[in-house]
Amino acid sequence: MHVITGKTKLLGVIGDPVKHSLSPVIHNTVISELEVDYIYVPFSVTKKHLDTALIGLANIGVVGFNVTIPHKQAILPLLCKITKTAQMIGAVNTVWHTDEGWNGTNTDIIGILESLKPLNCNWSKIKPMILGCGGAAKASIVALAKLGCTDIIVVGRSYDKLKTFKEVWSKNKFFDSINIYCFSELSKILHKTQLLINATPVGMSPNINKSPINKELLKKLPSKAIVYDLIYSPSSTMLLQDAHNLGLATMNGSTMLVYQGAASLELWLQRTIPIDLMHRSLIDYLKKN
């Protein structure tokens, strides 16, 4: 058992809600295995308290923390340095403290990229569809572009937000082949995709009886389509259950969580992180709970 002392260094995750987060499970398992004097703690932080929370976290000596919904974009102006990748997508999920203040980067890209690699697709011929236009959607676009996708569909609820989303990508010149649609148009476009990614929080614990797409609409997907929900809690969302019942292949966000978490921990600890152990700890926890 890891004994916490006055010398133990603090890591954590901030979000609202944060009760659903399994990051403490996987991080503390690895921390214990590596026998380093750290502990990883969840911090519930509301939008209106984000700025003061960062001051408080610095004052109590927190070394670094992960950022989850709804702060991945709101935290940007509160950081003194942001990596080019995080700037490009306009979202941060990993933060660390220096003498100058808080720095930020985005390891979600690594998580999504590594979770998709085993599919061994001819990515140039895949037309992914992403639900949502927030930080997770932006990370998904970068990961898909790195894999070789040349055409991506993004679906959102507000056309104005979608238009702004597309304009931002056109300006950064990293990837500008994005087609935008509103949720109301889904029935007309679902047949076009072989990979559907849910990058919204709809269906996440505790609101587990919700889905971004109803079962009837899912029937419009090609029979060999893959439905990937970036949510990992619950491990089988309503979206994934409906897709599975229709005979579609499904993926949840557990592998993505592990890889992005390992990348964050590697940055904080400056050492190689055992991915297998992190993944195993998550699977074991999900089986028991």
N, C-alpha and C positions, 0 to 999 in steps of 0.2 A: 504493500500500500504506500502511495506517495504521501509523505508527510509534508504539510504546508508549514513553512516557518516565516519569519520576518524577512528572509532573503528571497523567498519565492517570487518569481517574476510573473506579471499578469498579462494574459492574452484574452481575447474575447470576441464576441459578435454583437453588433447592435442592430436593432430592427424593431418593427411594430406591426404585427406581433412577432415575438421571438420564442414563445413557448414551444413552437413546433420544431425548432431547429435541432438537428442531430449533430451539428458541428461539434458541440462539446463532447459528445460520445466518441467521435472518431479522433479528435485532436487529443483528448486526454488519454486515450488508449495508447496512442503513439508516444506521447510525452512520457508516460509511465514506462513503456518499453525501452525508450532511449535513455532513461534515467537522467533526464535534465530537470532542473528545478524551475519548472513553469507550471501554471495552471490556466485553463481556458474556461472563461465564464460568459454566460449569456447576459446581456444588458438590454432591458426594455427601454427604448428611447422613442418618444413621440416626435412628430415633425416639428412642433413648436419649441421643443427643448434640444434640438439637434446641436445648435451652436454652443449652448452652455454645456451640453454633455461632452463635447470634444475638449472643452477647457477642463472640465472635471476629470476626464480620463487621463489627460496629460498631467494634471496635478497629483493624481494618486499613483502615477508612475507606470501606467499601462504601456507595454512595449509595442503592441500592435493589435489590430482587430479586423475582423471581417465585417462587411456591410451587406445587409439584406434589405428586403422590401420594408419601407418605401424610400430609403435614403440613398440609393446608388447614384442618382443624378443630383439630388439636392445637396450632397456633401461636397461636390466639386469646388464651389467658391470658398469653402472653409479650409481647403488644403493649401499649403504653400508650394508644393511641387506635385506634379502629376506626370506620369510616364506618357510617352507619345501615343502608345496604344490606347490608354485610358482616355486621353484627350480626343483621339480620333472617334471613339464610339460614344464619348460623353457619359461614361458611367464608371464608377469605381466600386470594387468589392473587397479590396485589400488595402489596409492602411498601416503604416509604421511610423514611429516617432524618431525624430532627429533633434539636434540642438536648435535647428531653425523652426521646427514645428512638425506638423503631420504631412507625410507624403502618401500618395495613393497610386495604385495600379489596378489592373483588371486581370484576374486569373480565371474568370468564368470562361474566357475564350479557350484556355487550355483544357478546362473541364469538358466543354462541349466538343471540342476537336477530338480529344482522346476517346470520348464515349462513342463517337461516330466512326472512327477509323476501322473498328472490327467489322463493319458492315461490308467493307470491300466493294463498294459500288463504283461504277464508272460515273464519277461525280459530274463530269461535263455534260452528261445526258440526264442528270437528275434535276427536276424543277421543284425545289423545296418550297413549302408554304409555312410561314411563321404567323402564329396568332399573337398579336400584341405588338406594341411599338415602343416599349420601355427599354431599360438597361439590358435585360436578358435577351431581348430580340436583337439588340445591337451587337451583343457578343456573339449571338448565333450567326449573324450575317458574316462577321469577320471569320469565324470558324469555317463556315460553309465555303466562303471564298477561298480560304487557304486550302481546302480540300479539292477545289477545282470547279465548284459550281459557277455557272456563268449567267444564270437567270433565277432570281428569287422573288417570290410573291410574299408581300406583307399585308396582313389583314388587321384592321383596327376598328374601333367603334366611332371615332371622330375623323371625318375626312380632312378637316383643317389640321389636326395633329399629324395625320398620315402625310399630308402635303409637305408640312414642315420637316417631317422625318426624312422624306425623300430628298428634299432640297439640301439638307445637311450632308447627306451621303454624296450628292452630286458635287458639292463643294470640296469635300476632302479627297476626291478622286481615287480613293482606294477601291471602291466598288460602287458603280452607279447603275447597274442593270437591275433595278428594283421596280416591280409593278405593285401598285397599291390598290387595295380594295377595302370596302366597308364590310362588316359582318353581314349586313343585309344582302350582300351579293354572293355569299358563300355557295348557295345552291347552284350557281352558274359556273363556279370555278373549281370546286373540289375535285372534279374528274381530271384536272390538269396536273395534279401533284402525285409524286411517289413517296414523299416524306412530309408528314404533317407534324409541326413542332408547336406545342403549346408553351408560349413564353409569357403567359399571363398567370396571375395568382389564383384564378378561378378553379376551385376544386381543392385548394390547399387546406389542410387542417387549420382551424376546426370546421370550416365550411365544406365538409366532405360530400355533401349531397348536391353539389352544383357541378356543372360542366360547361365549358365555353361553347360546345356544339352538341345539339341533341342527337339522339341515336338515329333518327330518320335521316338527318343530313349526312351523318357518317356513311350511310349506305351509298352515297354518291362517290365515295373514294374508290379508286381502282382496287381490285381484289388483292393485288400484291403490294399495296401501299403499307408503309410503316407509320405508326402513330407514336410519337415521342413526346412525353409530357415531362418537362423539366422539373416538375414538382416531385419530391421524394417522400413527403409525408402528407397523406398516406402513401404507401408504396404502390397501391393500385387505386388510382383516382377513378371517379365515375367515368371520365373520358376513356381511360384505359380499359375499364371493365366493359363498357359499351363496345369499344373497338374489338376487344378479345372475343366477345360474344358474336360479333359479326365475322369472325375468322381472320381478322387482321393481325399482323405482327405488331407488338407493342414494346416500348421501352419506357422506364421511368428515370427520374433524375438522380438515382443513387450513384451511378458511376461518375456522372458529371460532378456531383458533390465531392466525391473522394479525390478526383484529380485536381479540382480547383483548390480543395482544402490542402492537399499535399503541396501544391505550388506555393500557397500562402505560408504554410509552416516552414517550408524550405527557405523562404525569404527571411522569415523572422529568426530562425535558428541557425541559418547559414550551414546547413548540413543536409545530406541525402535523406529522404523520408521513405520508409518502407510502405509502398503503395498496397501491397498484398495484405499487410496487417491492418491498414486503415480500412480497406474494403471488407475484410473479414469481420472486423469489429462492428461495422455497420450492418452487415447481413445477420450476424448473431443477435444484435439488438432488435432488428426488425422481426426476427423469428419469435423472440420472446415477448414482443410487445405488439 
